[in-house]
Amino acid sequence: MTSSIRLLYRFALVAGIGLSAVAGTSTASAQSRTEPIRIFVGFPAGGSSDVIARALANGMQQELGRTVVVENRPGAGGQIAALALKTSPPDGTALFLSNSHTTAIVPLTMAKVGFDPVKDFQPIALVAINPDVLASSVAVSPGATDVSSYAKWAIANPDRASIGVPAADSAPEFAAAIIGRVTGAKLTVVPYRGDQPIALDLVGGHLSAGVGSVGTLIQHARSGKIKLLAVNGTRRLALLPDVPTFSEQGIAGYEEVMITGLYAPAGMSAELAKAYTQAVSKVVASKEYADHMSQLGITPQFGSAAELGERTRNALRAYAKMMQDAGRTPVGQ
């Protein structure tokens, strides 16, 4: 074989390999655009995170013209779903719908959480805020109308002063500790799995008080079986104009409101992330989404990818301070 023929052969071989690689990349890219988009949720079906995720999935499916499905991967405060996102390729086929319990509290309370919400997740959009309320059982402490009157009752009845929280190592648990410290009441904290069983035990007279989401507790307040005493955040809710905030009642440190956002694995292309953000913005702005969320006591609120990233970082700082106010030390501090 002459040297010129050998050169031509090598050129053809290299070109063939290059074309094959390009073809393979194009095929993989095309597949990622046709595969279903999975939204991981770290909590069971039926909870507020699941409801938000399914509303988003329906809307995004229409906006993007692609199948969007919700995958519930409950456990460890959302950690299992978070790890599933971290190990997924950033090709747009995997997303994570998470509240700030998973992205801002779990990293502060678990020594080996396995993910960094700032480095490992790429923010797509803020989609909702979900304030918590303190509620008392009318059957157990009928005279409680605010934090002060409940605390006085709890001081007089220490053996009955139980307060339910949706999970151990959660913002409601820290809030209960702060309430006890500020008012002098000795409250027995009872961790549950979610706030629905808290509502049922408040109605049944098995708890004196509980902290949970507005959407779960408001229906029982409307029936007169529980009393809403305080809401977290920096201002009262339009849905509950007569319920004062914790800070209005002298309980500082519970101003941070639980947020819910949509995240992708770090490394997603800017073009694809922008397309997803735009689709989410249209869904959150829709009347269907707003009405559905409002009925559940969830406030629909869109925020850009940059805003979600900033609020995630701010939440880490706010909950670290809240833990310290509750007498707890954040992991690594």
Secondary structure, DSSP 8 states (H G I E B T S, - for coil): --HHHHHHHHHHHHHHHHHHHHHHHHHHHHHHHHS-EEEEESS-TTSHHHHHHHHHHHHHHHHHTS-EEEEE---GGGHHHHHHHHTS-SSSSEEEEEEHIIIIIHHHH-TT----TTTTEEEEEEEEE--EEEEEETTT-TT--SHHHHHHHHHH-TTT-EEEESSTTSHHHHHHHHHHHHH----EEEE-SSSHHHHHHHHTTS-SEEEEEHHHHHHHHHTTSEEEEEE-SSS-BTTBTTS-BTGGGT--S-----EEEEEEETT--HHHHHHHHHHHHHHHHSHHHHHHHHHTT-EEEEE-HHHHHHHHHHHHHHHHHHHHHTT---TT-
